[in-house]
Amino acid sequence: MASLIQRPNSPIYYIQYMAGERARRVSTGTELLQVAKEKLRQFESAQARGAELPFASKTPIADVVGAYVSHIRSVKTAKSAQTDIYYLRDLFGPICDELKITSRKLTAKKRPKKDGDDRRRKSSVLDARHLEQVTTTQISSFVSTQVQSRGLAPKTANRYREILSTLFNWAMTQRGVRMPGDKNPAATVLRYKEQAPEIRFLTLKQIDEQLEALTESIQMQAMAAILIYGGLRREEILWLTHDDLDLSVKPFGVIRIRAKTVEGDSWEPKTKKNRAVPVSSRLRFYLDKWQLKSERDKCRWLFPSPQGKRWDPDNFSADLRAANENAKLSWGCLDFRHTFGSQLAMKGESLYKISQLMGNSPEICRRHYAALLPESLVNSVEFAVQASSTEVCAATA
């Protein structure tokens, strides 16, 4: 049996009911008695049918976001989870310990930011105390503000929508959160139209120019060669150990990208799938050149940082940029990876094979490389010339 009550100093009506031996209350959200009575009728009807209670729950955002962060850290790679946390911090601010920045490491290459440098700190967050209070309008307004103030690309803007949609789905299915109307407010936010991806890659001549520019650093040259001729991601090459490179496999060797735990730190590929990439004859040339000068026994990492440790990804990119400055080259790790996929596509290799070698889905490879024209197709479009020759022969016969 349920009844309507009002709390002291509050005109809002609440429905009080028994759950086991405990009395519970749920707000009707109204001060009008007739409206409250109708909601009481709906509530009692839902209870009698054993259906979901018809009113939204009231869950502090800090509680559900904190639990969600713990969840994604357990099911995603460290980097992927940290990326989601970055977006959640933008959306809600540091509302719980899981979203607070506990430390900042400053290196000689990273200057401390002055007031006003980080525009995200001054941008608004979703203004709500409880998750059920967040509306589609609020989310749309937040994303629009971010786009206008920070000049976000459509893909980045849509990422906020995706992060929130996943959060609400998880909260509703795994935490028992009841949203108004039992609807995910992020699901109806309009997506920004994304442009076709712009793929930068090196020509064969530019590959030679790039590797020649790194001649003074044999290790950096070998790393660039692996990225170009093996299509590895930046973190994949920085997590390689000596055991991952097997040059005894015929004809030229193989690189294994696989999950591992080194010195207490665990890592796994982005797609959570191990793979092996054959070493090409050209890549073997640079690996042999580097192996002559490498000090294998001093460090477990295949390509250690100058300090003899695993290279921080951002520091590696900064070192690569510095090495390219004198040659006035602006290529980076992603350009090298796209070079691998693009050159294979132009060679006529199937998108399925490319996806297997790069650790991507065939659909992603189709989006990136399907527009590249294999040399084998050039003569395929010359049906008009062939038809004209045939007609001439027929006419003179």
Buried (B, 14 or more C-beta within 10 A) or exposed (E): EBEBEEEEEEEEBBBBBEEEEEEEEBBBBBEEEEEBEEBBEBBBEBBEEEEEBBBBBBBBBBBBBBBBBEBBBEEBBEEBBEBBBBBBBBBBBEBBEBBEEEEEEEEEEEEEEEEEEEEEEEBEBBEBEBBBBBBBEBBBBBBBEBBEEBEBEEEBBBBBBBBBBBBBEBBBEEBEBBBBEEEBBBEEBEEBEEEEEEBEBBEEEBBEBBBEBBEEBBBBBBBBBBBBBBBBBBBBBBBBBEEBBEEEBEEBBBBBBBEBEEEEEEBBBBEEEEBBBBBBEEBBBBBEBBBEEBEEEEBEBBBBBEEEEBBBBEBBBBBBEEBBEEEEBEBBBBBBBBBBBBBBBBEEBEBEEBBBBBBBEBEBBBBBBEEBEEEEEEEEEEEEEEEEEEEEEEEEE
